[in-house]
Amino acid sequence: MVEVAWRAVRADPHWRRHIAELKQHMHTNQAIVTIAHHLLVVVWHVLTRHEPYRHYSPERIAYLYPEGA
C-alpha cells in the first residue's frame, strides 16, 4: 500500500498537496504511511458504500481510460 501511496503522491495533485502539508509536521516516511492509510480508507468507502471517488470526475476518468484502449 505504501508503493501505491508514492504513486498517488506523484500522479494526483490532491495527494501531492496532502503530503506537502503532512511533511511540515512529520518525517516523509511517516507522511507516506499516513497517505497509504487514507488511500485504504478511500478504497474501503468506494467498495463497501459504493461511493464514487470524489477527486476525479467521470470526464477525467474517461480521459485517463478511453474506451477501446
Buried (B, 14 or more C-beta within 10 A) or exposed (E): EEEEBBEBBEEBEEBEEBBEEBEEEEEEEEBBBBBBEBBEEBEEBEEEEEEEEEEBEEEEEEEEEEEEE
